[in-house]
Amino acid sequence: MKASIEQVYQTVTVPQHVVFGDSDGMVRFDQVMPKVPNLFHGADVSIIPIAGHEPAFDNPNNYFSNVVNFIDKVIFEDENQGENL
C-alpha cells in the first residue's frame, strides 16, 4: 500500500519551516494555510512579501532572513532543552 504525501509529512519529526510567497501564482497561501497545521505539525510558517512561487529569488533578503531566524530559533530551543535534562 502506498502512503499519501499527507501521511508521509506527518511522520516528519524535525522542526519544519513552511515558506510562501504572498504573490505565488501556483500555490495560493490563503487556500493552503488552513491545511498546514494538519500536514506539518508545529511548523513555523513565513509569508514572504513581494514574492511569487520562488521567494528565495524574488525577495532573497526577506527569505534568507526568515530562514536564518528559524535556524537560530531551532538551535536556541535545542540548547535550552539540553539544560533541562
Order of alpha helices (4+ residues) and beta strands (2+ residues): alpha-beta-alpha-alpha-beta-alpha-alpha
